[in-house]
Amino acid sequence: MIILIMGVSGSGKTTIGRLLADSLNWQFNDADDFHSLENIEKMRRGIPLSDADRIPWLQDLQTAIAHWLQDHQNVVLACSALKASYRELLVIDSDRIKLVYLNGSFELIQQRLQQRQNHFMTEKLLKSQFNALEEPNNAIFVDISQPLEVIVQTIRTALGI
């Protein structure tokens, strides 16, 4: 099974994804690690990525997901997956890929991004992230204002694992 943890930058995808993977003894992967150096530099400069920028990244993620499924690996993947069209590319087997949407207010996430250091995604891009976000209709919605342990347990309970 693959659990795709999605949401805007600063919603806690990596932190929650790592905690969830550790609690399940599963592999963790961060979609940020699949970005090209050009995309990372663009975001570091505060320039939002276009769909054209994202296509090769999404294709690389799709390939990785296909391999994980083929190899029957259990993986937690942190990935923004902001648009429905992106999720359509990534969720290639809806029986074995489950979406978890980390939902929070602009103000809470902005505050988190202001405190974050050493990451290429800055608060300058948060508005563009919210503008691009198409909330999923087939995901587990999780309120990110809760304590981390509660969030992880909520996800595990919702998935029955």
N, C-alpha and C positions, 0 to 999 in steps of 0.2 A: 504494500500500500504506500501511496505517496500522499502526504498531507501538505498542501500548498497554503502557506500562511501569507495572506495578501493584505495590502493596505498602503496608505501613503507613507512617504519617508517620515521617520520619527514616530510611527505608530507602535513600534516595538517588535517588528517582524523577526529581526535577528535575535534579540534577547529572548523573546518568548519561544521562537523556533529552537534555539539551543537548549533551553530548559525543557521543552517538550521532548525533544530528541533524547536528551539525557535521561529523562524520567521513563522513557520507553526502551532505552538502550538501542536506539536507531541511529542511522547516519543523518548528519545535518549538512545541508548545502545552502549557500547564500547566492542568489541570482546575481548580486553585485559582482561576484567573482567571475562572471561570464561576460561582463562588459568589456568592450575594446578600450584601449588606452585613449583613443580619440573621444569616445563617449565620456569617459571619466573626466578628461580634461575639459570638455565642453561643460559638464555639470559643475566642475570645480569653479569655472568662470561665471557660474550663475546662469548659463544658457540652457533652457529646457530642451530635451531631446525631441526630435520630430518622430513621426511614425517610421519614416525612412531610416532614421538612426537606429530605431529599435528592432527592425525586422531581422537583421543578422543575429542580434542578441537573442531574440525570441526563437529563431531557428536553432541556435546552439542549445538553448534550454530544451526545446522540443526533442532534439536528438538525445540529450542526456536523460530526459524523462523516459524516452522509449527504451534506452539501454537499461535503466533501473528497473522498469517493468519487465523487460525480457529476462533480466537476471533475478527477478523476484526479490529485489531489495526493498527494505522498508526505509523510506527517506522522508525527512521533514525538509521542505524547500521554502525558504523565505524569498518571496518575490512580489514586487509591487502589483503586477497584473492589474493595472488600473482600468483598462478598457475591456469590454466584453469580447471584442475581437482578439485581444491578446489571450484571454482565458480560453477562447475557442481553439487557439493554436496549441495551448499547453495542456488542456484537459483532453488528452487523446483516448482516455478510457475512464469514463465517469464512474464505473464500478470500483475502480482501484485508485482513483485520485479524488481526494476530498478537499474542498475549499473551506478555509477558515478566514473570515474577514475581520480584521482588527479595526474596530470602529471607535472614533473619538472626535472630539471637537477641534476645530481649527486652533482655538486658543491653547488648549492643553498640548497639542502637538507642536505648536510654535514655541511654547515654553521649553519643551523637551529639546527641540532642535537648537535653541539658543544655548543650552547647556552642553550640547554634544561637541566633542572636539575630535580632531584628526579624522574627519570623514568628508568625502568629496561632495556630499549632498548638504547644502546649507539651507538655512531658513528662507533664503531668497527664492528658492524654487517651490516652496510649499504651496503658494497660491496656484501655481501652474499644475501642481499635483492634484489639488482639490478640483480645479477646473476640468482636468482630464478624467477624474474618477467617475466611473459608471458603477454604482453599487451593484453587487451581484444579487441575483434572485434565487440562487441555488447554493448558498453557503451558510455555514454556521457563523452567525453574527456574535462577536464578543466585544463587550464594553471594556476599553483599555484603561478606564479610570480605576479599575479594581486592582488589588494586589496581584503580583505576578503568580504566586502560588494558586490563587483562586482562578486566574485566567487559564493556567495550565490544566487544572482539575476540571474546569468547565469544558474545555476542548476534549479532554479524555472521556468525560461523561457523555458528551454529545455524540462522540464517535463510538462509544461502547468499548473503549480499550484502556 
